[in-house]
Amino acid sequence: MSRIVLAYSGGLDTSVLLKKLILAGNEVVAMTADLGESDGVAGEGAAAELEKVKAKAIALGAYDAVVIDARERFVNGYVLPALGANALYEGVYPLSAALSRPLIGALLVEVAHQYDADAVAHGCTGKGNDQVRIELAVRSLDPSLTVRAPLREQPLSRPDAIAFAAEHGIPIAHSAAKPYSVDANLWGRSIEAGVLEDPWTGPPEDAYAWTASTNVQPVKPDEVIIHFEQGVPSLDGVTGAALVAKMNALAGVHGIGRIDLVEDRVIGVKSREVYEAPAATVIIAAHKALERLVLTRDELRFKAGCDQKYSELVYDGLWMSPLRDALDAFNASFAARLTGDVRVQLFHGAVTTTGVRSSFALYDEKLATYGAGDAFDHHAADGFIRLYGLPLDRMAAIRSLDYVASPLRSG
Ligand code: ARG
């Protein structure tokens, strides 16, 4: 017998899991994290839904059930640091699921300590990234806890889950027949499986819930000004989880943030994933635009490589790694200058930055202008090019030698 904290969504798989762990003689505490799964669009009714999830766990015989509103913690502690790195896995996926798993791991550990539990459990299969992310987080925070992954030990087919649920009085939602596997939080919604498993099949419209299809998008663009204060975005004074929810709604109606990606999982397989991440798409684009205005060329070039590494660490479940900490410190060193405004236009599935301003701007109109008042020293360019090209002069001389006899050609 053991006391186990289970990451519980209230869905079919984790409900079956909860029951099975109880039947095996364990005391199970169901832990449900509110990361704004339904805040993608409206956010209404989420609290009531979560109360139902809690009641369901208790009804199934859980020792206790807790719902933790972790939305602000998610945005401030995970999403914003990732924004500092413009984190996009393989250039396009804003890492919504990947960023949430270390937080879920941390919450499991905290609840385990509260309830004096000796184990935590999750419903991930052996095929995904999420098992890696949750387990590495738990292990980093408390290596003494046992991690149970029952669906990895004994994979549960959909029909078996439904049969088990029927047998044990687990209510089955209509969504049990759902055509996709969906995971969502404020930073994005991921859709996989079903017909999407063929990467040649275009995502059917019913895969999307937060973004409008082209037939129903507004006929006029919207324009918003995102303000950044030391790297932290806001819109009309709204920050944190509320900002992300608001931006999901604003950009979602324009169909912004649909992403279709064949991606490389940690465990070595490629998988086809569809995402919709309206807020992430807009906010990252705006953040990059501000960076281009205030950071030096070298900073931008060097940071781009670091940003890619950051996205890989997050994706690969290495949130707890010291390198991620170091990169956060690196990114924080730029944040002092990341204060300013970015104007973005939202229209026809695209976010377009249309203006940027900051008192830290390195852009200097007097140097850049082709009009009157040009302060750029055109003559200086001549000497610059002569020295800059010196190494090429020597190379050109070598090339003009008899090429056939050239030692460069031998071997
Ligand atoms: N492929 C994405 C990732 O690894 C999304 C995973 C979504 N998780 C899920 N259980 N459906 O980050």
Residues whose N, C-alpha, C, O or C-beta is under 5 A from the ligand:
A	BS01	LIG	A97 A98 N129 S181 V182 D183 S190 E273
